[in-house]
Amino acid sequence: MTGPQTRWPALTLHSTLLATLAFNLVFFLQELFLVWPKALTPGLRPTLFHNNHDWAGSNPLAELLQGTGASAILATGLALLLLLRRHGGGSAALRLLLIWIAFSGLYQSLPQVVLGAFVPMNDVGRAMTYLGMSETAKLFAAAAAVIAMILIGRALVPLYLGFAPEAKPGSGAFRLATLPALVAILLILPFRVPGDPLQVALVPVIMNVTGAIFVQLGAIGRPRPGPAPGGPLLPVIWPVGALLAVLAVFQIVLRPGVDFF
């Protein structure tokens, strides 16, 4: 924990950098799990990029496999959320990064269910169409996703607030989660260019704004939690270095495309 001597600008900066790192790691995991199943499917030859994936060839299962990425990061987010709520061990830096990975996994996947119910060409929408889901079933799935996002926001709040137990829940959630999620959108953009402007900016805007809203709403009426375990956060050079390393991999290795066949 950072303790009562917390300097808010430094803590908010750390949270913003880790939010940026988590978003990109989770997005990569999603694309990897969109590509890997296709690579194991006869007739499909997928390619992984830094901000997307594509494939050559054809197989009817390709439509269903468009849902594997969202499924993988949803499972990752849920697993980490359960782990973090049951176990408080680990360093402060690792714990905060895992919280942000849980946030990104859940709020990058669940909004896709909502979009998929109304936009058939969305990745999850294509999987829904393949499964033959009726319009009513899609609406139920979208409603369930919205309810899940509300509950997840409530569940994430005490994890963030553990880093500043002296803060009021509303202001603590804003400084530790909401503001970092919104500022991180700008830092995420260099990882996604070049590309269609809507694709580059719209994905992080939808996902991070959605998550920020539900986490901030989740702080309403919450009691102050106990402090999170662990020592001080690492010097800021470490998350910055990690971001630069991921940026180099995205722009040097993944941007030209990596074939999985």
GUKOLMI-496742 format. One record per residue (C-alpha): x, y, z. Coordinates in pm, 1 decimal, always signed. Layout:
// GUKOLMI-496742
@X X, Y Y, Z Z
...
END
This chain:
// GUKOLMI-496742
@X +0.0, Y +0.0, Z +0.0
@X +111.2, Y +358.7, Z -39.9
@X -4.8, Y +466.2, Z +307.6
@X -129.0, Y +801.5, Z +437.4
@X +161.6, Y +983.2, Z +277.1
@X +23.8, Y +906.6, Z -68.1
@X +98.1, Y +1177.8, Z -321.4
@X -201.2, Y +1171.3, Z -547.5
@X -30.9, Y +1289.0, Z -868.4
@X +227.1, Y +1009.6, Z -842.5
@X -32.4, Y +743.8, Z -759.9
@X -262.1, Y +858.9, Z -1041.4
@X +33.3, Y +859.7, Z -1282.3
@X +127.6, Y +502.7, Z -1187.4
@X -231.8, Y +391.9, Z -1227.8
@X -253.9, Y +560.1, Z -1570.3
@X +62.5, Y +392.7, Z -1696.6
@X -48.3, Y +52.1, Z -1571.0
@X -393.5, Y +104.3, Z -1723.4
@X -224.4, Y +168.4, Z -2059.2
@X -2.5, Y -137.7, Z -2024.4
@X -295.3, Y -358.8, Z -1923.3
@X -513.6, Y -244.1, Z -2213.5
@X -248.3, Y -335.6, Z -2467.5
@X -163.1, Y -669.3, Z -2306.7
@X -530.2, Y -766.3, Z -2297.3
@X -590.3, Y -649.7, Z -2654.0
@X -293.8, Y -859.2, Z -2768.3
@X -432.8, Y -1158.4, Z -2577.3
@X -769.2, Y -1111.6, Z -2748.0
@X -614.6, Y -1100.5, Z -3095.5
@X -391.1, Y -1397.8, Z -3015.3
@X -696.4, Y -1603.6, Z -2921.6
@X -868.8, Y -1490.5, Z -3239.3
@X -571.7, Y -1607.4, Z -3447.5
@X -462.0, Y -1925.0, Z -3269.2
@X -792.0, Y -2118.8, Z -3307.7
@X -804.6, Y -2018.7, Z -3674.5
@X -450.4, Y -2147.1, Z -3721.4
@X -572.6, Y -2487.8, Z -3598.2
@X -873.9, Y -2484.6, Z -3830.7
@X -834.2, Y -2646.6, Z -4174.5
@X -851.6, Y -2400.3, Z -4460.6
@X -769.0, Y -2087.5, Z -4257.7
@X -435.8, Y -1903.5, Z -4267.7
@X -447.5, Y -1618.4, Z -4012.2
@X -212.8, Y -1324.0, Z -3964.8
@X -169.7, Y -1128.5, Z -3641.3
@X -116.6, Y -751.6, Z -3650.2
@X -56.6, Y -492.8, Z -3378.5
@X -416.1, Y -368.9, Z -3383.1
@X -611.1, Y -637.2, Z -3568.8
@X -593.2, Y -975.1, Z -3739.6
@X -689.0, Y -1115.7, Z -4076.3
@X -698.9, Y -1451.1, Z -4249.0
@X -694.8, Y -1611.4, Z -4590.6
@X -887.9, Y -1915.9, Z -4696.4
@X -1233.3, Y -2021.0, Z -4584.5
@X -1406.3, Y -2241.0, Z -4333.2
@X -1759.7, Y -2198.2, Z -4194.7
@X -1615.1, Y -2214.3, Z -3842.0
@X -1438.2, Y -1882.3, Z -3898.9
@X -1756.0, Y -1696.4, Z -3804.3
@X -1785.4, Y -1881.9, Z -3475.0
@X -1417.9, Y -1831.8, Z -3402.1
@X -1467.9, Y -1456.0, Z -3412.6
@X -1598.2, Y -1495.2, Z -3058.1
@X -1294.1, Y -1672.6, Z -2914.6
@X -1097.7, Y -1354.1, Z -2845.6
@X -1368.7, Y -1191.8, Z -2634.7
@X -1428.0, Y -1523.0, Z -2455.5
@X -1058.9, Y -1553.6, Z -2365.9
@X -1025.2, Y -1205.6, Z -2217.8
@X -1360.1, Y -1234.2, Z -2038.5
@X -1237.5, Y -1553.2, Z -1870.2
@X -905.8, Y -1386.2, Z -1786.4
@X -1078.8, Y -1084.8, Z -1632.6
@X -1315.7, Y -1296.7, Z -1423.6
@X -1036.3, Y -1524.2, Z -1301.2
@X -821.6, Y -1230.3, Z -1193.2
@X -1113.5, Y -1054.5, Z -1026.1
@X -1186.5, Y -1363.9, Z -816.4
@X -817.4, Y -1409.4, Z -736.7
@X -769.6, Y -1048.0, Z -629.4
@X -1078.5, Y -1048.3, Z -408.3
@X -975.5, Y -1367.7, Z -230.7
@X -601.3, Y -1319.1, Z -202.3
@X -426.8, Y -996.0, Z -108.0
@X -68.1, Y -1103.7, Z -152.4
@X +190.9, Y -977.8, Z -396.2
@X +363.5, Y -646.8, Z -443.3
@X +166.0, Y -324.9, Z -476.7
@X +282.4, Y -275.8, Z -835.9
@X +186.6, Y -628.6, Z -942.6
@X -148.9, Y -607.7, Z -765.7
@X -237.4, Y -276.9, Z -932.1
@X -136.9, Y -413.7, Z -1273.5
@X -351.6, Y -724.3, Z -1220.0
@X -646.5, Y -504.6, Z -1119.9
@X -610.4, Y -314.9, Z -1446.2
@X -578.7, Y -638.4, Z -1645.3
@X -903.0, Y -756.4, Z -1483.9
@X -1063.5, Y -419.7, Z -1567.5
@X -945.2, Y -439.9, Z -1929.6
@X -1040.2, Y -803.5, Z -1975.9
@X -1392.9, Y -743.8, Z -1852.4
@X -1457.3, Y -405.9, Z -2010.6
@X -1302.1, Y -501.3, Z -2341.8
@X -1518.7, Y -814.2, Z -2366.5
@X -1861.7, Y -735.5, Z -2217.8
@X -1928.4, Y -425.6, Z -2432.7
@X -1867.3, Y -647.5, Z -2735.8
@X -2163.2, Y -862.1, Z -2628.1
@X -2383.3, Y -552.4, Z -2619.6
@X -2254.1, Y -434.4, Z -2957.7
@X -2284.7, Y -782.3, Z -3102.6
@X -2654.2, Y -792.2, Z -3019.0
@X -2714.8, Y -491.3, Z -3244.8
@X -2422.0, Y -495.5, Z -3491.8
@X -2405.9, Y -831.4, Z -3674.0
@X -2061.1, Y -756.2, Z -3821.2
@X -1909.5, Y -709.0, Z -3476.1
@X -1684.8, Y -1005.2, Z -3383.3
@X -1921.8, Y -1133.7, Z -3115.3
@X -2217.4, Y -1052.5, Z -3340.3
@X -2078.2, Y -1283.0, Z -3606.2
@X -2043.6, Y -1563.5, Z -3352.2
@X -2401.5, Y -1500.5, Z -3236.6
@X -2523.6, Y -1526.8, Z -3594.8
@X -2333.6, Y -1852.7, Z -3645.6
@X -2495.5, Y -1993.9, Z -3330.4
@X -2836.7, Y -1901.3, Z -3467.8
@X -2929.0, Y -1678.2, Z -3176.0
@X -3267.6, Y -1510.8, Z -3211.5
@X -3311.7, Y -1137.7, Z -3167.3
@X -3468.8, Y -1204.3, Z -2828.0
@X -3173.4, Y -1415.6, Z -2719.4
@X -2934.3, Y -1143.2, Z -2830.7
@X -3126.8, Y -885.7, Z -2626.6
@X -3110.5, Y -1108.5, Z -2319.4
@X -2734.3, Y -1149.4, Z -2371.4
@X -2691.5, Y -772.8, Z -2401.5
@X -2897.0, Y -712.1, Z -2085.7
@X -2695.1, Y -973.2, Z -1896.3
@X -2372.5, Y -806.1, Z -2010.7
@X -2490.3, Y -465.3, Z -1885.2
@X -2589.3, Y -611.2, Z -1547.3
@X -2250.8, Y -783.7, Z -1527.5
@X -2070.9, Y -454.7, Z -1599.2
@X -2259.4, Y -285.5, Z -1315.7
@X -2172.2, Y -562.8, Z -1068.9
@X -1811.1, Y -574.2, Z -1183.1
@X -1777.1, Y -199.3, Z -1129.1
@X -1893.2, Y -248.8, Z -769.4
@X -1649.9, Y -537.8, Z -724.6
@X -1349.4, Y -349.1, Z -862.6
@X -1392.6, Y -34.6, Z -652.5
@X -1259.9, Y -173.4, Z -320.8
@X -958.6, Y -318.6, Z -501.9
@X -861.4, Y +26.0, Z -627.0
@X -946.5, Y +200.8, Z -300.6
@X -718.6, Y -31.4, Z -106.0
@X -428.1, Y +175.2, Z -236.8
@X -560.4, Y +488.5, Z -67.6
@X -786.1, Y +380.7, Z +221.3
@X -778.6, Y +732.7, Z +363.7
@X -964.0, Y +870.1, Z +59.8
@X -1338.6, Y +904.5, Z +24.5
@X -1469.4, Y +628.6, Z -206.8
@X -1591.8, Y +865.8, Z -477.6
@X -1277.5, Y +1076.9, Z -501.9
@X -1049.6, Y +776.3, Z -454.9
@X -1219.1, Y +585.6, Z -737.4
@X -1194.0, Y +890.7, Z -962.0
@X -821.9, Y +942.5, Z -900.5
@X -722.9, Y +576.3, Z -905.5
@X -953.4, Y +435.0, Z -1173.9
@X -1175.2, Y +678.0, Z -1364.1
@X -920.2, Y +948.8, Z -1445.7
@X -641.3, Y +699.0, Z -1530.9
@X -876.9, Y +501.6, Z -1758.4
@X -970.9, Y +818.0, Z -1948.0
@X -618.1, Y +960.5, Z -1976.0
@X -485.7, Y +618.7, Z -2081.4
@X -691.3, Y +644.8, Z -2401.4
@X -447.1, Y +904.2, Z -2533.7
@X -147.0, Y +690.6, Z -2437.6
@X -298.5, Y +384.7, Z -2605.9
@X -325.2, Y +549.2, Z -2948.3
@X +47.1, Y +516.8, Z -3045.2
@X +16.7, Y +141.1, Z -2997.2
@X -268.6, Y +124.2, Z -3250.9
@X -148.8, Y +346.1, Z -3536.0
@X -142.7, Y +328.7, Z -3830.5
@X -494.6, Y +219.0, Z -3908.5
@X -842.1, Y +338.3, Z -3976.7
@X -903.7, Y +636.5, Z -3743.3
@X -1226.1, Y +484.8, Z -3612.4
@X -1058.1, Y +153.3, Z -3538.8
@X -756.1, Y +318.3, Z -3380.6
@X -950.9, Y +546.3, Z -3146.1
@X -1299.3, Y +399.6, Z -3114.2
@X -1202.5, Y +73.9, Z -2943.9
@X -1013.6, Y +227.4, Z -2649.3
@X -1272.6, Y +504.7, Z -2617.2
@X -1566.2, Y +261.9, Z -2596.2
@X -1393.3, Y +17.3, Z -2363.9
@X -1223.6, Y +258.3, Z -2123.7
@X -1508.2, Y +507.9, Z -2104.6
@X -1754.5, Y +225.5, Z -2037.0
@X -1534.6, Y +82.0, Z -1763.7
@X -1466.6, Y +422.1, Z -1609.9
@X -1837.5, Y +498.8, Z -1587.8
@X -1929.7, Y +170.7, Z -1420.3
@X -1640.3, Y +179.3, Z -1173.6
@X -1718.6, Y +537.8, Z -1076.1
@X -2085.5, Y +448.6, Z -1030.9
@X -1974.6, Y +150.0, Z -825.0
@X -1815.9, Y +383.9, Z -570.5
@X -2156.2, Y +526.3, Z -473.7
@X -2244.4, Y +414.0, Z -124.5
@X -1928.6, Y +207.0, Z -76.4
@X -1761.6, Y +203.0, Z +267.1
@X -1392.6, Y +274.5, Z +291.7
@X -1201.6, Y -52.8, Z +252.2
@X -900.6, Y -172.9, Z +444.0
@X -555.0, Y -105.4, Z +300.9
@X -415.0, Y -322.8, Z +26.9
@X -109.9, Y -531.1, Z +119.7
@X +231.7, Y -483.5, Z -32.7
@X +506.7, Y -227.3, Z -30.6
@X +545.3, Y +95.4, Z -224.6
@X +490.6, Y +109.8, Z -598.0
@X +794.6, Y +71.6, Z -819.9
@X +970.9, Y +382.0, Z -954.4
@X +784.0, Y +521.0, Z -1254.3
@X +1070.1, Y +422.6, Z -1486.3
@X +956.4, Y +59.0, Z -1464.9
@X +604.8, Y +96.6, Z -1607.5
@X +741.9, Y +344.0, Z -1861.9
@X +1006.8, Y +92.1, Z -1966.6
@X +746.7, Y -184.3, Z -1994.0
@X +527.6, Y +36.8, Z -2212.5
@X +817.3, Y +122.3, Z -2442.2
@X +903.9, Y -247.6, Z -2475.8
@X +545.4, Y -336.9, Z -2567.3
@X +529.3, Y -44.4, Z -2810.4
@X +847.3, Y -169.2, Z -2980.5
@X +702.1, Y -520.6, Z -3016.1
@X +376.3, Y -383.7, Z -3154.5
@X +532.8, Y -147.3, Z -3406.2
@X +839.8, Y -347.5, Z -3509.9
@X +729.1, Y -710.5, Z -3486.8
@X +348.6, Y -713.0, Z -3511.9
@X +279.0, Y -415.6, Z -3736.5
@X +408.3, Y -588.9, Z -4054.3
@X +203.7, Y -895.9, Z -3960.3
@X +297.7, Y -1234.2, Z -3813.4
@X +168.5, Y -1533.1, Z -4009.5
@X +28.7, Y -1827.7, Z -3813.4
@X +53.1, Y -2088.5, Z -4088.0
END
